[in-house]
Amino acid sequence: MKKPQALAGLAALAQENRLDTFRLLVHAGPDGMPAGEVAAALGLPPNTLTFHFDRLREAGLVTVRREGRSMIYAARYDTMNALLTYLTENCCGGQASCGPAECQPVRKRAKVPA
């Protein structure tokens, strides 16, 4: 990851609703969640959530696909892991053994923790 991509990701996450949205999608797993479920879980109006989804998508942190009439959003684990690696690549004098563990998504979507 290059600095401009890291800055875009960090800027997208530097807002409370977007951070909550992204964390919810990470928890949901690679299958993602319908936009309506995200809105209900976070108590956000759909038009506000659409704005936040757009910022996260522009930063490469989420993907979207259509299933019937639903828009399904999912976290991009590859981008998240690249951002974590970028942030910690100089940890411990650059020794590979001290970097962050990569997040491996779980296929089955679990209930959202309280």
C-alpha positions in Angstrom: 0.0 0.0 0.0 1.2 3.5 -0.8 0.8 6.6 1.3 -2.1 8.1 -0.7 -4.2 4.9 -0.3 -3.4 4.7 3.4 -4.5 8.3 3.8 -7.7 7.7 1.9 -8.5 4.7 4.2 -7.7 6.5 7.4 -9.7 9.6 6.3 -12.7 7.4 5.5 -12.5 5.7 8.9 -12.0 9.0 10.8 -15.7 9.5 11.3 -17.8 7.8 13.9 -20.6 6.4 11.7 -18.2 5.2 9.0 -16.0 3.5 11.6 -19.1 1.8 13.1 -20.3 0.8 9.7 -16.9 -0.7 8.7 -16.5 -2.6 12.0 -20.0 -4.0 11.6 -19.2 -5.2 8.0 -16.0 -6.8 9.2 -18.0 -8.7 11.8 -20.5 -9.7 9.2 -17.9 -11.5 7.2 -17.2 -11.7 3.5 -20.9 -12.2 2.5 -21.7 -8.8 3.8 -25.0 -7.3 4.9 -27.9 -5.6 3.1 -27.8 -1.8 3.5 -31.2 -1.9 5.3 -29.8 -4.2 8.0 -26.8 -2.0 8.5 -29.0 1.1 8.8 -31.2 -0.7 11.3 -28.3 -2.1 13.4 -26.7 1.4 13.6 -29.8 3.5 13.8 -28.9 5.6 10.8 -31.2 7.0 8.1 -30.7 5.3 4.7 -29.7 8.5 2.9 -27.0 9.2 5.5 -25.8 5.7 5.4 -25.5 5.9 1.6 -23.2 8.9 1.9 -21.0 6.9 4.4 -21.0 3.8 2.2 -19.8 5.9 -0.7 -16.8 7.3 1.3 -15.8 3.8 2.4 -16.2 2.4 -1.2 -14.1 5.3 -2.6 -11.3 4.4 -0.1 -11.5 0.8 -1.2 -12.6 -0.5 2.2 -16.0 -1.9 1.1 -17.6 -3.5 -1.9 -21.2 -3.4 -3.0 -23.2 -5.9 -5.1 -26.9 -6.0 -6.0 -29.0 -9.0 -5.0 -32.5 -8.5 -6.3 -33.6 -5.1 -4.9 -31.0 -5.2 -2.1 -27.6 -3.6 -2.1 -25.2 -5.8 -0.2 -22.1 -4.2 1.3 -19.0 -6.2 2.5 -15.7 -5.2 4.0 -12.6 -5.6 1.9 -10.3 -7.6 4.1 -7.4 -7.3 1.7 -7.5 -3.5 1.9 -7.9 -3.6 5.7 -5.0 -5.9 6.1 -2.8 -3.8 3.7 -3.6 -0.7 5.8 -2.7 -2.5 9.0 0.5 -3.7 7.5 1.3 -0.2 6.2 0.8 1.3 9.7 3.0 -1.3 11.4 5.6 -2.0 8.8 8.3 -0.2 10.8 7.4 -1.9 14.1 10.3 -3.5 16.0 12.8 -2.1 13.6 11.1 -3.6 10.5 11.3 -7.2 11.7 8.5 -9.2 10.1 7.8 -11.2 13.3 6.3 -8.3 15.1 3.7 -7.1 12.5 -0.1 -7.5 12.9 -1.8 -10.8 12.2 -3.9 -10.8 9.1 -7.6 -10.9 9.7 -9.2 -13.9 8.0 -12.9 -13.4 7.5 -15.4 -16.0 8.8 -17.8 -17.2 6.2 -20.9 -17.6 8.4 -22.3 -14.3 9.5 -22.8 -14.2 13.2 -25.0 -12.0 15.4 -23.6 -8.6 15.9 -22.1 -8.2 19.4 -23.8 -5.7 21.7 
